[in-house]
Amino acid sequence: MKKIYLILIMVIPIYAMGQDLVEVNHPKPQELKGFKMYPNPAYGDEIYITTATNGNKKIAVYDVFGELVLTEVITTNTLNISRLVPGVYVLQVTERKKTMTRKLVVK
């Protein structure tokens, strides 16, 4: 009987340590350096999107239902949002295979 307890005492800590060591490798998403979007909330027809490199940006804007409502490629830092009705949107900016997602409020 003592042998069974001794084996259990030795096996349980090894099993528990093995559980702690198990890890799934998830690559960290690459985000845009120096990302800024302003003004937010937006009151006019334009918002400004800047990054550290300020290259061409692919913009996708989704409404709260997940519908794509605006897509555009901008070469400057200005995005025309005059077609958007007041509400809450999700703005996705992609530049050089790096993506940043932010909430945009249009008043």
N, C-alpha and C positions, 0 to 999 in steps of 0.2 A: 504494500500500500504506500509506503514511503517513497518507493521508486516512482510511482505514478504522480504523486505530488511534486516530486523533484523535477520530473520531466515537464509537467504543466507549468511550474514556476519558471523554468528555463525557456519554454516555447512561447508563452504569452508575451513576455517583453520583446522577444525577437519579432514576433508577428506585429506588435504595436509599432515598433520602430520601422518596420518595413512599410507600414501604412503611411507614416510621416514622410518617408523618402520618395513616395510615388508622386510624380509631378508631370503635368502635361505641358509640352512646349508650345506656347502661343507667342508668335512674334508680336512685338509691340507695334501698333499702327504708327506709321510715320506721319507726323503732323507738320503743317507749314510753319516755318520759323517766322517770327515777327508778324503774325497774322493780326490784323486789326480791321474791324468793320464798324463804321459809324455813319450817321447817327443811328442809334437803336434805342428807343423806338424811332422809326422814320416818319417824318411829317411831310416831306416833300416828295419830289419825283425821282430823286437820286439817292443812292448810298455809295459810300466809298469803301473799297476793299483794298488793303495794302498788305504786302508781305515783305520779307527781307529781300527777296530777289526781284519782286515786281515784274514777273514774266507774264506770258499769256495765261489767262485763267479761264477754265471752263466752269460756268456757274449753272447750278440746277436748283430751282426753288420748288418746294413741295408744300401743299396745303396740309391742314390737320388730318385729312383723310388719306394722305399719302399719294395724292394725285400730283403729277408733274404739271406745274402751272406756268413755269418760265424756264427756258434754257437759253444760254447765251455764252459766247466766247468773247471775253473782253481783253483788249491789249493795253488799256489804261487802267486807272484805279476806280473808274466810275461805272456804276450799274444803274440803268434806267429801270425804275420799278413803277412807272406811271400806270402800267396795265394791271397792277395788283390792287384789289379792293382791300379796305382796312381789315386787318385780322392778324393771326399768328401763322408764321411760316417756318419751314426748316430750310436753311440755305446751305448748300453743299458746294464748296469751292475746291477744285482740283487744279494743281499746278505741278508740273514735273513729276507726275505719278504719286504725289502726296496730296492727301485730302484732309479738309477741315470741315466740320459740320457745326453750325450754330443756329440758334433760334433768332428769328427776325420778327419784329413786331411793326406792323404798318398801321399808322393812325390815320 
